[in-house]
């Protein structure tokens, strides 16, 4: 696993083999960040990475200029790995919180420019992520939510849905928090 672009491009990420994760592939990650480069300037943006696992996506956001990245992960070994890796790369913009993502979305107060969520594909309540982000106002105006999910999950009828991108078995649903988008799906 490696960082595919930005300041830290080509840095290798070597997580322990026993972490309970399914990291986003380098191909899907590169495609995701190519899309993001065309829709948002990440410089001075605040990002939340939900179900961050190894921190793979968090490092990429930092590498591409995000001002602040918050990784949310429940597994202690993953949290420890992200902290060690961020310190080793001297990524002072990256912090990590050990928490259940659903609890975090309900109890936090900060709004983000970008929220990326990569839940376990076997998780039954993946659609709840989108609902909670908007119910609890976790995005800033014109902010983006990207959820990585299996083919079986369909967000196309949800409020603020923007687009779906597929890369093999990886599906990314994009949502943009705009007044116009919210109203168009509510009718």
Backbone as CSV, one residue per row, in Angstrom:
resi,resn,N_x,N_y,N_z,CA_x,CA_y,CA_z,C_x,C_y,C_z
1,UNK,0.856,-1.162,0.000,0.000,0.000,0.000,0.909,1.234,0.000
2,UNK,0.478,2.266,-0.761,1.301,3.462,-0.855,0.419,4.697,-0.968
3,UNK,1.007,5.857,-0.742,0.332,7.122,-0.987,0.532,7.418,-2.462
4,UNK,-0.561,7.670,-3.183,-0.474,7.746,-4.647,-0.285,9.155,-5.199
5,UNK,-0.464,10.205,-4.389,-0.282,11.548,-4.916,0.021,12.560,-3.842
6,UNK,0.437,13.753,-4.275,0.670,14.846,-3.347,2.065,14.862,-2.764
7,UNK,2.201,15.599,-1.671,3.483,15.824,-1.007,4.164,14.535,-0.557
8,UNK,3.381,13.563,-0.125,3.935,12.316,0.404,3.885,11.181,-0.623
9,UNK,3.714,11.517,-1.880,3.591,10.530,-2.953,4.707,9.490,-2.876
10,UNK,4.314,8.255,-3.087,5.196,7.072,-3.109,5.633,6.577,-1.730
11,UNK,5.197,7.241,-0.665,5.534,6.712,0.669,4.785,5.410,0.863
12,UNK,5.452,4.447,1.405,4.887,3.116,1.622,4.207,3.062,2.992
13,UNK,3.036,2.441,3.016,2.288,2.217,4.254,2.304,0.707,4.491
14,UNK,2.853,0.291,5.614,3.005,-1.145,5.895,2.273,-1.537,7.175
15,UNK,0.966,-1.725,7.088,0.222,-2.103,8.299,0.494,-3.551,8.698
16,UNK,0.348,-3.860,9.989,0.468,-5.246,10.425,-0.592,-6.104,9.729
17,UNK,-0.265,-7.320,9.457,-1.181,-8.209,8.739,-2.426,-8.577,9.546
18,UNK,-2.384,-8.415,10.863,-3.507,-8.838,11.699,-4.583,-7.758,11.898
19,UNK,-4.479,-6.614,11.223,-5.521,-5.591,11.364,-6.779,-6.041,10.624
20,UNK,-7.950,-5.842,11.232,-9.214,-6.270,10.611,-9.713,-5.241,9.588
21,UNK,-9.016,-5.144,8.451,-9.324,-4.093,7.477,-9.410,-4.637,6.058
22,UNK,-10.039,-3.826,5.205,-10.089,-4.055,3.764,-9.733,-2.721,3.125
23,UNK,-8.426,-2.435,2.982,-8.036,-1.112,2.473,-8.512,-0.880,1.036
24,UNK,-8.847,0.372,0.748,-9.187,0.771,-0.611,-7.967,0.516,-1.490
25,UNK,-8.177,-0.110,-2.643,-7.052,-0.429,-3.529,-6.407,0.855,-4.041
26,UNK,-5.128,0.761,-4.416,-4.430,1.929,-4.946,-5.116,2.456,-6.207
27,UNK,-5.617,1.560,-7.057,-6.299,1.976,-8.286,-7.573,2.757,-7.962
28,UNK,-8.401,2.223,-7.065,-9.638,2.908,-6.688,-9.321,4.229,-5.978
29,UNK,-8.298,4.215,-5.138,-7.912,5.421,-4.405,-7.425,6.505,-5.368
30,UNK,-6.624,6.131,-6.335,-6.141,7.095,-7.318,-7.303,7.664,-8.135
31,UNK,-8.233,6.816,-8.514,-9.415,7.271,-9.261,-10.256,8.222,-8.413
32,UNK,-10.472,7.876,-7.152,-11.227,8.724,-6.237,-10.609,10.116,-6.143
33,UNK,-9.304,10.182,-5.952,-8.660,11.482,-5.776,-8.550,12.259,-7.082
34,UNK,-8.555,11.576,-8.212,-8.640,12.281,-9.498,-10.003,12.968,-9.627
35,UNK,-11.059,12.271,-9.206,-12.399,12.869,-9.229,-12.448,14.066,-8.274
36,UNK,-11.957,13.863,-7.049,-11.981,14.945,-6.065,-11.203,16.169,-6.551
37,UNK,-10.098,15.954,-7.250,-9.289,17.073,-7.753,-10.088,17.937,-8.725
38,UNK,-11.071,17.345,-9.377,-11.890,18.085,-10.338,-13.113,18.754,-9.720
39,UNK,-13.447,18.404,-8.476,-14.651,18.990,-7.881,-14.377,19.835,-6.640
40,UNK,-13.199,19.695,-6.038,-12.917,20.468,-4.822,-11.411,20.665,-4.679
41,UNK,-11.036,21.850,-4.251,-9.646,22.130,-3.928,-9.465,21.744,-2.456
42,UNK,-8.649,20.753,-2.193,-8.518,20.238,-0.827,-7.707,21.140,0.100
43,UNK,-6.959,22.080,-0.451,-6.178,22.979,0.400,-7.116,23.753,1.311
44,UNK,-6.764,23.858,2.551,-7.500,24.517,3.625,-8.843,23.876,3.944
45,UNK,-9.047,22.634,3.536,-10.296,21.924,3.831,-10.128,21.053,5.069
46,UNK,-11.266,20.851,5.753,-11.312,19.986,6.931,-12.048,18.711,6.532
47,UNK,-11.410,17.567,6.810,-11.887,16.272,6.325,-12.077,15.305,7.487
48,UNK,-13.125,14.491,7.396,-13.321,13.376,8.331,-13.250,12.084,7.529
49,UNK,-12.478,11.133,8.022,-12.337,9.811,7.404,-12.958,8.802,8.364
50,UNK,-14.163,8.316,8.014,-14.899,7.402,8.882,-14.553,5.957,8.557
51,UNK,-14.464,5.119,9.574,-14.031,3.722,9.424,-12.637,3.730,8.780
52,UNK,-11.722,4.470,9.354,-10.448,4.751,8.688,-9.480,3.581,8.584
53,UNK,-9.688,2.520,9.330,-8.862,1.319,9.162,-7.380,1.590,9.331
54,UNK,-6.615,1.462,8.249,-5.163,1.692,8.285,-4.824,3.175,8.204
55,UNK,-5.803,4.010,7.884,-5.539,5.431,7.680,-5.169,5.759,6.249
56,UNK,-5.232,4.767,5.393,-4.863,4.872,3.982,-5.428,6.133,3.316
57,UNK,-6.707,6.381,3.469,-7.359,7.539,2.843,-6.985,8.824,3.585
58,UNK,-6.869,8.757,4.896,-6.473,9.940,5.675,-5.111,10.461,5.222
59,UNK,-4.145,9.571,5.042,-2.805,9.989,4.609,-2.879,10.656,3.241
60,UNK,-3.723,10.126,2.393,-3.867,10.687,1.046,-4.440,12.106,1.106
61,UNK,-5.437,12.330,1.966,-5.994,13.674,2.113,-4.932,14.647,2.618
62,UNK,-4.140,14.233,3.599,-3.069,15.093,4.114,-2.061,15.367,3.005
63,UNK,-1.660,14.336,2.293,-0.677,14.471,1.227,-1.122,15.455,0.154
64,UNK,-2.438,15.546,-0.034,-2.976,16.418,-1.082,-3.410,17.790,-0.559
65,UNK,-2.973,18.121,0.659,-3.100,19.483,1.135,-4.228,19.815,2.085
66,UNK,-4.981,18.820,2.549,-6.053,19.123,3.500,-5.457,19.790,4.744
67,UNK,-6.154,20.796,5.256,-5.670,21.525,6.425,-5.728,20.674,7.687
68,UNK,-6.815,19.908,7.810,-7.001,19.077,8.998,-7.756,17.823,8.586
69,UNK,-7.284,16.672,9.046,-7.949,15.397,8.772,-8.168,14.696,10.104
70,UNK,-9.405,14.277,10.316,-9.757,13.538,11.520,-10.138,12.125,11.115
71,UNK,-9.389,11.151,11.590,-9.669,9.739,11.326,-10.484,9.187,12.482
72,UNK,-11.596,8.535,12.162,-12.454,7.917,13.177,-12.391,6.416,12.974
73,UNK,-11.966,5.703,14.001,-11.804,4.256,13.913,-12.087,3.651,15.284
74,UNK,-12.783,2.533,15.298,-13.148,1.889,16.564,-12.068,0.923,17.073
75,UNK,-11.355,0.275,16.176,-10.386,-0.755,16.556,-9.116,-0.120,17.130
76,UNK,-8.752,-0.533,18.347,-7.591,0.053,19.029,-6.300,-0.152,18.249
77,UNK,-6.077,-1.344,17.691,-4.836,-1.607,16.952,-4.732,-0.710,15.715
78,UNK,-5.859,-0.457,15.057,-5.868,0.447,13.897,-5.560,1.876,14.330
79,UNK,-6.172,2.319,15.414,-5.929,3.668,15.935,-4.443,3.838,16.251
80,UNK,-3.870,2.863,16.913,-2.454,2.905,17.264,-1.585,2.982,16.004
81,UNK,-1.920,2.183,14.979,-1.156,2.190,13.741,-1.243,3.555,13.048
82,UNK,-2.438,4.131,12.989,-2.601,5.446,12.340,-1.771,6.498,13.075
83,UNK,-1.835,6.489,14.391,-1.057,7.467,15.176,0.439,7.310,14.916
84,UNK,0.925,6.068,14.910,2.354,5.825,14.675,2.765,6.256,13.267
85,UNK,1.940,5.925,12.292,2.260,6.264,10.906,2.240,7.775,10.703
86,UNK,1.220,8.449,11.228,1.139,9.905,11.109,2.349,10.575,11.752
87,UNK,2.766,10.078,12.903,3.944,10.632,13.580,5.201,10.376,12.748
88,UNK,5.327,9.159,12.202,6.484,8.821,11.379,6.583,9.669,10.123
89,UNK,5.449,10.003,9.528,5.419,10.849,8.326,5.411,12.341,8.678
90,UNK,5.351,12.661,9.981,5.247,14.037,10.468,4.020,14.740,9.890
91,UNK,2.899,14.024,9.934,1.618,14.570,9.474,0.888,15.177,10.663
92,UNK,1.230,16.402,10.987,0.641,17.071,12.144,-0.816,17.453,11.920
93,UNK,-1.270,17.444,10.662,-2.662,17.797,10.348,-3.612,16.647,10.631
94,UNK,-3.072,15.462,10.893,-3.889,14.261,11.071,-4.027,13.915,12.542
95,UNK,-5.281,13.781,12.977,-5.537,13.286,14.333,-6.523,12.129,14.226
96,UNK,-6.559,11.318,15.253,-7.406,10.134,15.221,-8.189,10.034,16.526
97,UNK,-9.431,9.601,16.387,-10.292,9.379,17.551,-10.777,7.932,17.502
98,UNK,-10.629,7.243,18.635,-11.165,5.892,18.731,-12.630,6.014,19.133
99,UNK,-13.520,5.662,18.202,-14.949,5.806,18.453,-15.748,4.984,17.465
100,UNK,-16.956,4.652,17.867,-17.939,4.082,16.960,-18.395,5.214,16.039
101,UNK,-18.380,4.997,14.734,-18.721,6.037,13.758,-20.142,6.557,13.961
102,UNK,-21.088,5.685,14.215,-22.480,6.113,14.363,-22.647,7.003,15.595
103,UNK,-21.975,6.666,16.677,-22.005,7.500,17.885,-21.328,8.841,17.601
104,UNK,-20.202,8.805,16.905,-19.485,10.031,16.555,-20.372,10.978,15.746
105,UNK,-21.069,10.445,14.747,-21.922,11.292,13.900,-23.063,11.928,14.696
106,UNK,-23.583,11.198,15.688,-24.708,11.706,16.478,-24.289,12.698,17.553
107,UNK,-23.068,12.583,18.063,-22.683,13.394,19.214,-21.713,14.520,18.890
108,UNK,-21.033,14.448,17.770,-20.086,15.504,17.412,-20.805,16.767,16.998
109,UNK,-20.063,17.853,16.925,-20.665,19.128,16.536,-19.992,19.757,15.333
110,UNK,-18.811,19.299,14.970,-18.081,19.919,13.863,-18.680,19.535,12.516
111,UNK,-18.670,20.486,11.594,-19.042,20.226,10.207,-17.759,20.163,9.385
112,UNK,-17.767,19.372,8.342,-16.581,19.109,7.529,-16.818,19.520,6.077
113,UNK,-15.722,19.808,5.380,-15.786,20.088,3.945,-15.947,18.799,3.162
114,UNK,-15.296,17.740,3.649,-15.362,16.426,3.009,-15.462,15.368,4.095
115,UNK,-16.371,14.420,3.893,-16.440,13.237,4.751,-16.313,12.029,3.832
116,UNK,-15.359,11.166,4.153,-15.189,9.918,3.417,-15.522,8.785,4.379
117,UNK,-16.330,7.825,3.931,-16.693,6.677,4.768,-16.433,5.388,4.000
118,UNK,-15.691,4.496,4.610,-15.405,3.189,4.018,-15.766,2.109,5.040
119,UNK,-17.081,1.890,5.240,-17.508,0.908,6.240,-17.227,-0.512,5.783
120,UNK,-17.180,-1.452,6.719,-17.074,-2.863,6.314,-18.240,-3.200,5.390
121,UNK,-17.963,-3.878,4.294,-19.012,-4.193,3.323,-20.128,-5.046,3.921
122,UNK,-19.815,-5.826,4.956,-20.825,-6.686,5.585,-21.737,-5.913,6.549
123,UNK,-21.426,-4.664,6.817,-22.227,-3.855,7.728,-23.636,-3.682,7.161
124,UNK,-24.634,-4.028,7.955,-26.016,-3.995,7.463,-26.596,-2.585,7.375
125,UNK,-26.115,-1.659,8.174,-26.719,-0.326,8.202,-25.868,0.733,7.491
126,UNK,-25.226,0.364,6.395,-24.435,1.326,5.618,-25.268,2.549,5.220
127,UNK,-26.525,2.397,4.755,-27.310,3.586,4.379,-27.513,4.589,5.518
128,UNK,-27.418,4.135,6.746,-27.601,5.031,7.888,-26.513,6.108,7.945
129,UNK,-25.348,5.821,7.386,-24.250,6.800,7.398,-24.701,8.084,6.712
130,UNK,-25.250,7.948,5.522,-25.712,9.101,4.760,-26.786,9.856,5.535
131,UNK,-27.735,9.138,6.094,-28.818,9.766,6.852,-28.287,10.573,8.029
132,UNK,-27.365,9.998,8.785,-26.838,10.679,9.970,-26.012,11.908,9.610
133,UNK,-25.220,11.821,8.557,-24.400,12.969,8.151,-25.286,14.186,7.905
134,UNK,-26.405,13.977,7.206,-27.274,15.113,6.885,-28.216,15.478,8.037
135,UNK,-28.690,14.498,8.777,-29.572,14.777,9.916,-28.861,15.608,10.980
136,UNK,-27.582,15.320,11.209,-26.825,16.005,12.248,-25.935,17.119,11.702
137,UNK,-26.175,17.529,10.449,-25.467,18.670,9.852,-23.948,18.559,9.962
138,UNK,-23.425,17.433,9.528,-21.983,17.199,9.646,-21.183,17.691,8.444
139,UNK,-21.868,18.224,7.408,-21.180,18.803,6.252,-21.389,20.304,6.204
140,UNK,-20.349,21.012,5.790,-20.461,22.445,5.538,-21.215,22.639,4.222
141,UNK,-21.777,23.833,3.985,-22.436,24.093,2.697,-21.482,23.792,1.536
142,UNK,-21.995,23.117,0.536,-21.243,22.655,-0.630,-20.223,21.572,-0.294
143,UNK,-20.324,21.001,0.901,-19.438,19.918,1.298,-19.795,18.620,0.597
144,UNK,-18.855,17.702,0.608,-19.005,16.412,-0.078,-18.933,15.247,0.897
145,UNK,-19.825,14.290,0.708,-19.792,13.004,1.399,-19.529,11.950,0.343
146,UNK,-18.542,11.101,0.585,-18.253,9.990,-0.316,-18.313,8.718,0.513
147,UNK,-19.142,7.770,0.066,-19.254,6.494,0.763,-18.787,5.394,-0.177
148,UNK,-17.810,4.620,0.276,-17.381,3.428,-0.457,-18.277,2.287,0.006
149,UNK,-18.810,1.519,-0.943,-19.774,0.492,-0.554,-19.823,-0.626,-1.594
150,UNK,-20.445,-1.755,-1.223,-20.599,-2.854,-2.189,-21.707,-2.544,-3.193
151,UNK,-21.736,-3.323,-4.237,-22.723,-3.179,-5.312,-24.157,-3.256,-4.794
152,UNK,-24.382,-4.020,-3.739,-25.738,-4.250,-3.225,-26.382,-3.013,-2.591
153,UNK,-25.613,-1.978,-2.303,-26.150,-0.769,-1.686,-26.411,0.266,-2.780
154,UNK,-27.610,0.843,-2.759,-28.002,1.832,-3.766,-28.442,3.116,-3.079
155,UNK,-27.704,4.198,-3.310,-28.017,5.489,-2.707,-28.693,6.440,-3.688
156,UNK,-28.972,6.001,-4.888,-29.401,6.911,-5.964,-30.675,7.703,-5.663
157,UNK,-31.513,7.221,-4.757,-32.747,7.948,-4.428,-32.625,8.784,-3.155
158,UNK,-31.440,8.826,-2.576,-31.243,9.563,-1.317,-31.080,11.055,-1.563
159,UNK,-31.442,11.840,-0.553,-31.215,13.285,-0.608,-29.741,13.578,-0.840
160,UNK,-29.475,14.598,-1.616,-28.144,15.113,-1.894,-27.278,14.178,-2.741
161,UNK,-27.841,13.071,-3.236,-27.063,12.163,-4.085,-26.598,12.913,-5.321
162,UNK,-25.325,12.723,-5.653,-24.745,13.397,-6.812,-24.403,12.408,-7.925
163,UNK,-23.629,11.368,-7.578,-23.202,10.427,-8.615,-22.651,9.151,-8.000
164,UNK,-22.534,8.146,-8.854,-21.964,6.851,-8.477,-20.811,6.568,-9.422
165,UNK,-19.691,6.127,-8.877,-18.546,5.713,-9.680,-18.180,4.304,-9.272
166,UNK,-17.869,3.467,-10.283,-17.539,2.064,-10.038,-16.127,1.766,-10.534
167,UNK,-15.380,1.041,-9.708,-14.031,0.594,-10.048,-13.903,-0.855,-9.602
168,UNK,-14.245,-1.774,-10.500,-14.272,-3.190,-10.138,-15.358,-3.413,-9.094
169,UNK,-14.990,-3.998,-7.978,-15.948,-4.251,-6.900,-16.148,-3.049,-5.983
170,UNK,-15.386,-1.995,-6.224,-15.470,-0.798,-5.393,-16.466,0.180,-6.007
171,UNK,-17.417,0.633,-5.197,-18.409,1.623,-5.619,-18.284,2.837,-4.697
172,UNK,-18.233,4.024,-5.295,-18.208,5.262,-4.542,-19.476,6.030,-4.856
173,UNK,-20.273,6.336,-3.834,-21.423,7.211,-4.000,-21.032,8.587,-3.471
174,UNK,-21.300,9.611,-4.286,-20.967,10.989,-3.953,-22.256,11.752,-3.642
175,UNK,-22.191,12.543,-2.582,-23.297,13.401,-2.177,-22.729,14.805,-2.007
176,UNK,-23.483,15.808,-2.448,-23.062,17.180,-2.208,-24.145,17.899,-1.435
177,UNK,-23.741,18.550,-0.355,-24.673,19.254,0.508,-24.948,20.641,-0.060
178,UNK,-25.955,20.714,-0.920,-26.380,21.991,-1.478,-27.875,22.131,-1.239
179,UNK,-28.322,23.354,-1.119,-29.753,23.604,-0.913,-30.562,23.066,-2.088
180,UNK,-30.069,23.298,-3.293,-30.762,22.854,-4.504,-30.892,21.320,-4.542
181,UNK,-29.784,20.624,-4.242,-29.804,19.156,-4.303,-30.773,18.579,-3.277
182,UNK,-30.795,19.118,-2.071,-31.686,18.618,-1.044,-33.138,18.776,-1.431
183,UNK,-33.484,19.906,-2.004,-34.858,20.160,-2.383,-35.286,19.309,-3.570
184,UNK,-34.374,19.070,-4.506,-34.751,18.325,-5.700,-35.087,16.870,-5.385
185,UNK,-34.467,16.301,-4.373,-34.749,14.905,-4.014,-35.904,14.769,-3.031
186,UNK,-36.295,15.835,-2.393,-37.361,15.757,-1.393,-38.749,15.756,-2.037
187,UNK,-38.874,16.208,-3.262,-40.185,16.317,-3.902,-40.737,14.986,-4.287
